[in-house]
Amino acid sequence: LHRRMGEAVARVARKVNDTVENKADSLDLANCKLMAFPVGVYKAVRSVAEGIHRISLANNELKSITSRFVTTFSQLRELNLAGNYLHRLPEEITSLLHLRAIDLSRNRFRRFPEPLATVPALETIDLEENEIAEVPTDKLASMALLRSLNLRANPVGPEVRLLVRPLVPFELLLSPEEPI
C-alpha cells in the first residue's frame, strides 16, 4: 500500500514538474487517486499558475474543490472534474472569468451548481450522470454564451424537458424519456 501511495505521489510530482518546466498551459492530474488537491502543488506551480488554461482532475476521489484552487488557477479556460465525488462547487468559481468549459459528469451533484450560472464565458457544462432533479432554468436562460448543457442520465423533472429553443439559446442534452 505504501509503495503504491509513493508511486501515486511520484506520478503527481512528475506531472506537475512537466507542467512547470515546459511552462505548459495544462495540468493533467487525472487518474491519480487524489482525495484532495495536493497543497504542495500550489507552491510548485506558483510561477506558472497564471499560464495554466486547462486542468484535468478527472477520475480521482475528490469530494470538494477549494476556493484556493479557484483563486490560484484564475486563468482557467477548461476544467475537467469528471468522475469524482463532488456535490458542490465553491462560490469563488464565479471569479473564473475565462472558464469556457467545465466537465462535472459522473459526480454526486443533486442540484445544478448555481455558481456556474454567473461564470461569464461559460459555453459548455457537462453534468451527465449526476443526481440532478431540478435546474434553475431562469438563470440558465440568462447565460449569454452557454452553448451546450449536458444533463443526460440525471433524474431531471418534466419542466426541464419543456426547455426548448427559442426559450434557451443553447443545446440541452437529456436522456430519452422512460416510457410510463
C-alpha positions as CSV (number, residue, x, y, z in Angstrom):
1,L,0.0,0.0,0.0
2,H,2.7,2.5,1.0
3,R,4.7,1.7,-2.2
4,R,1.5,2.3,-4.3
5,M,0.9,5.6,-2.5
6,G,4.5,6.6,-3.1
7,E,4.1,5.8,-6.8
8,A,1.0,7.9,-6.9
9,V,2.7,10.8,-5.3
10,A,5.7,10.5,-7.6
11,R,3.3,10.4,-10.6
12,V,1.6,13.6,-9.5
13,A,5.0,15.3,-8.8
14,R,6.2,14.3,-12.3
15,K,3.1,15.7,-14.0
16,V,3.4,18.9,-12.0
17,N,7.1,19.2,-12.8
18,D,6.4,18.7,-16.5
19,T,3.9,21.5,-16.5
20,V,6.2,23.8,-14.7
21,E,9.4,23.0,-16.6
22,N,7.7,23.2,-20.0
23,K,5.6,26.2,-18.9
24,A,2.7,24.2,-20.3
25,D,-0.8,25.6,-20.4
26,S,-2.3,22.4,-19.0
27,L,-2.0,20.3,-15.9
28,D,-3.2,16.8,-16.1
29,L,-3.8,15.1,-12.8
30,A,-6.4,12.7,-14.0
31,N,-6.5,9.1,-12.6
32,C,-4.1,9.9,-9.7
33,K,-6.4,8.7,-6.8
34,L,-6.4,12.1,-5.3
35,M,-8.8,12.6,-2.4
36,A,-7.9,16.3,-2.3
37,F,-6.0,18.7,-4.5
38,P,-2.4,18.4,-3.2
39,V,-1.5,21.5,-1.2
40,G,2.2,21.1,-2.3
41,V,1.1,21.7,-5.9
42,Y,0.2,25.3,-5.2
43,K,3.8,26.1,-4.3
44,A,5.2,24.1,-7.2
45,V,3.1,25.8,-9.8
46,R,3.2,29.3,-8.3
47,S,5.4,30.6,-11.1
48,V,3.3,29.3,-13.9
49,A,-0.2,29.2,-12.4
50,E,-1.3,32.2,-14.4
51,G,-0.4,30.4,-17.7
52,I,-2.4,27.2,-16.9
53,H,-5.5,27.2,-19.0
54,R,-6.6,23.6,-18.8
55,I,-6.7,21.3,-15.8
56,S,-7.9,17.7,-15.6
57,L,-8.6,16.2,-12.3
58,A,-10.9,13.5,-13.8
59,N,-11.3,10.1,-12.2
60,N,-10.0,10.9,-8.8
61,E,-11.7,10.7,-5.4
62,L,-12.2,14.4,-4.8
63,K,-15.0,15.4,-2.5
64,S,-14.6,19.1,-2.9
65,I,-12.7,21.8,-4.7
66,T,-11.4,24.7,-2.6
67,S,-11.6,28.4,-3.1
68,R,-7.8,28.4,-3.1
69,F,-7.8,26.1,-6.1
70,V,-10.0,28.5,-8.0
71,T,-8.1,31.6,-7.0
72,T,-4.7,30.0,-7.8
73,F,-5.8,29.0,-11.3
74,S,-7.6,32.2,-12.1
75,Q,-6.9,31.9,-15.9
76,L,-8.6,28.5,-16.4
77,R,-10.5,28.0,-19.6
78,E,-11.2,24.3,-19.3
79,L,-11.7,22.3,-16.1
80,N,-12.4,18.6,-16.1
81,L,-13.6,17.2,-12.8
82,A,-15.5,14.2,-14.2
83,G,-15.6,11.0,-12.2
84,N,-15.2,12.4,-8.7
85,Y,-17.4,12.6,-5.6
86,L,-18.2,16.3,-5.9
87,H,-21.6,17.6,-4.8
88,R,-21.0,21.3,-4.8
89,L,-18.6,24.0,-6.1
90,P,-17.1,26.9,-4.2
91,E,-18.7,30.3,-4.8
92,E,-15.3,31.5,-6.0
93,I,-15.8,29.6,-9.2
94,T,-17.7,32.7,-10.4
95,S,-14.3,34.5,-10.4
96,L,-13.1,32.3,-13.3
97,L,-13.7,34.9,-15.9
98,H,-12.2,32.9,-18.8
99,L,-13.7,29.5,-18.0
100,R,-15.3,28.2,-21.2
101,A,-15.9,24.5,-20.4
102,I,-16.5,22.5,-17.3
103,D,-17.0,18.8,-17.1
104,L,-18.7,17.6,-13.9
105,S,-20.0,14.4,-15.3
106,R,-20.1,11.3,-13.1
107,N,-20.2,13.2,-9.8
108,R,-22.7,13.5,-6.9
109,F,-24.5,16.7,-7.7
110,R,-28.1,16.7,-6.5
111,R,-28.8,20.1,-7.8
112,F,-27.4,22.3,-10.5
113,P,-24.2,24.0,-9.2
114,E,-25.7,27.5,-9.2
115,P,-22.4,29.4,-9.1
116,L,-21.9,28.3,-12.7
117,A,-24.8,30.4,-13.8
118,T,-22.7,33.5,-13.2
119,V,-19.5,32.4,-14.9
120,P,-19.4,34.9,-17.8
121,A,-17.5,33.0,-20.5
122,L,-19.0,29.5,-19.9
123,E,-20.0,27.8,-23.1
124,T,-20.2,24.1,-22.2
125,I,-21.4,22.4,-19.0
126,D,-21.3,18.7,-18.7
127,L,-23.3,17.3,-15.8
128,E,-24.1,13.9,-17.2
129,E,-24.6,11.1,-14.7
130,N,-25.3,13.1,-11.6
131,E,-28.4,13.1,-9.4
132,I,-29.8,16.4,-10.5
133,A,-33.6,16.7,-10.4
134,E,-34.1,20.4,-10.7
135,V,-32.4,23.1,-12.8
136,P,-32.6,26.9,-12.4
137,T,-33.9,27.4,-15.9
138,D,-34.3,31.2,-15.4
139,K,-30.7,31.6,-14.5
140,L,-29.5,29.4,-17.4
141,A,-31.6,31.3,-19.9
142,S,-29.6,34.4,-18.9
143,M,-26.2,32.8,-19.6
144,A,-25.2,34.7,-22.7
145,L,-22.5,32.4,-24.1
146,L,-23.8,29.0,-23.0
147,R,-23.9,26.7,-26.0
148,S,-24.3,23.2,-24.5
149,L,-25.7,21.8,-21.3
150,N,-25.5,18.0,-20.9
151,L,-27.9,16.6,-18.3
152,R,-28.1,13.1,-19.6
153,A,-28.6,10.4,-17.0
154,N,-30.0,12.7,-14.4
155,P,-33.5,12.4,-12.8
156,V,-34.5,15.9,-14.1
157,G,-38.1,16.8,-13.8
158,P,-40.5,17.2,-16.7
159,E,-40.3,21.0,-16.6
160,V,-36.7,20.8,-17.8
161,R,-37.9,18.9,-20.9
162,L,-40.0,21.8,-21.8
163,L,-36.9,24.0,-22.2
164,V,-36.7,24.1,-26.0
165,R,-35.5,26.7,-28.3
166,P,-36.1,29.6,-28.5
167,L,-36.5,29.7,-24.7
168,V,-32.9,28.6,-24.3
169,P,-30.3,29.5,-26.8
170,F,-28.1,26.5,-26.0
171,E,-28.2,22.8,-26.8
172,L,-29.8,20.9,-24.0
173,L,-28.9,17.2,-23.9
174,L,-31.2,14.9,-22.0
175,S,-31.7,11.2,-21.8
176,P,-34.6,9.8,-23.7
177,E,-37.8,9.7,-21.5
178,E,-38.6,6.5,-19.9
179,P,-41.9,5.1,-21.1
180,I,-44.5,5.5,-18.3
